[in-house]
Amino acid sequence: MLSVGSVVLGVSDMRRAAAFWCAALGYVPREDMEDDWVVLVPAQGAGVQVALALSRTPVQDHPRVHLDLYAGDAADQAAEVTRLLSLGAHRVPWDLYPEDPDFVVLSDPEGNRFCVIDTGRH
């Protein structure tokens, strides 16, 4: 049976992207960062690896694959969105929000979209 080994994000500035995702997720590089590749792992315990690969393709406005980052409730979600914005994330003017969304769409400094989910509503 297969398992997910890493989620890979394309980036144009490896160091900037690695700094953002390490700070955002509490991750560290698994090995020395290369100019075109790095695998990030949780600093504490187990979790999904996030790999960054140098890419020259443009960011998609409506990506087919993205990360969902889970927050505990609405207050936690708001605090995490504020923290991520302070790390260099940007709010995305998302045109596909439902009437009462449980998620906020942000982008990392590279423009990769991701969502911060209020899991308290599930």
C-alpha positions as a printed Julia matrix, in Angstrom:
122×3 Matrix{Float64}:
   0.0    0.0     0.0
   1.25   3.48   -0.85
   1.5    6.38    1.57
   2.11  10.08    1.06
   5.8   10.79    1.59
   5.93  14.53    0.96
   3.81  17.36   -0.34
   5.94  19.27   -2.86
   5.56  22.99   -3.55
   7.17  24.74   -6.49
   9.07  27.89   -5.53
  11.25  30.47   -7.24
  13.22  31.62   -4.16
  14.27  28.55   -2.18
  15.64  30.35    0.89
  12.65  32.68    1.24
  10.19  29.8     0.87
  12.07  27.57    3.3
  12.23  30.36    5.88
   8.49  30.99    5.58
   7.38  27.34    5.8
   9.82  26.52    8.62
   8.46  29.43   10.67
   4.85  28.76    9.69
   4.87  25.05   10.55
   7.68  24.7    13.09
   9.66  22.61   10.58
  13.38  22.27    9.89
  15.31  21.12    6.83
  15.83  17.34    6.91
  19.25  17.8     5.29
  21.32  20.69    3.99
  19.3   22.81    1.59
  20.28  22.58   -2.05
  19.82  25.39   -4.57
  16.85  23.57   -6.14
  15.47  21.21   -3.47
  14.84  20.86    0.25
  12.68  18.56    2.36
  11.22  20.11    5.51
  10.2   17.96    8.48
   8.58  18.69   11.85
  11.12  19.9    14.41
   9.23  17.95   17.07
   7.6   14.58   16.45
   6.1   13.09   13.33
   4.14  14.78   10.57
   3.82  15.29    6.86
   7.0   16.32    5.08
   6.85  19.44    2.92
   9.36  19.56    0.09
  10.25  22.67   -1.89
  11.41  22.36   -5.49
  12.78  25.14   -7.66
  10.19  25.94  -10.33
   9.92  28.39  -13.18
   6.21  27.8   -13.79
   3.78  30.55  -12.79
   1.52  30.26   -9.76
  -2.04  29.17  -10.55
  -4.85  31.48   -9.44
  -7.06  28.46   -8.73
  -4.62  25.63   -8.02
  -5.84  22.07   -8.33
  -3.82  21.03   -5.27
  -3.16  23.07   -2.14
  -2.41  22.71    1.58
  -5.12  22.89    4.24
  -3.69  23.98    7.59
  -5.97  23.12   10.51
  -6.72  25.52   13.35
  -8.68  24.43   16.43
 -11.49  26.98   16.31
 -12.36  30.44   14.99
 -10.15  32.25   17.53
  -7.22  29.95   16.78
  -7.82  30.43   13.05
  -7.78  34.23   13.4
  -4.59  34.11   15.48
  -2.88  31.81   12.97
  -3.9   33.97   10.02
  -2.44  37.01   11.79
   0.77  35.09   12.59
   1.14  33.82    9.01
   0.57  37.32    7.61
   3.34  38.6     9.89
   5.65  35.91    8.44
   5.04  37.14    4.9
   1.84  35.39    3.8
  -0.74  37.41    1.85
  -4.53  37.39    1.83
  -5.92  36.13   -1.46
  -9.04  37.84   -2.83
 -10.76  34.46   -3.31
 -13.75  34.59   -5.61
 -15.0   31.1    -4.71
 -15.79  31.55   -1.01
 -19.13  30.0     0.02
 -21.62  32.12    1.96
 -20.26  31.17    5.42
 -16.73  29.83    4.88
 -14.81  27.88    7.5
 -11.56  28.66    5.7
  -9.35  31.63    4.84
  -7.29  31.57    1.63
  -3.74  32.88    1.92
  -0.63  32.64   -0.22
   2.94  32.11    0.86
   5.59  34.66   -0.19
   6.0   32.65   -3.42
   2.3   32.97   -4.27
   1.36  29.34   -3.5
  -2.22  29.27   -2.18
  -3.15  27.49    1.04
  -6.12  27.52    3.41
  -6.37  27.97    7.16
  -9.36  25.91    8.32
 -11.54  26.46   11.42
 -11.93  22.8    12.43
 -14.15  23.73   15.37
 -17.08  23.95   12.99
 -16.9   20.3    11.93
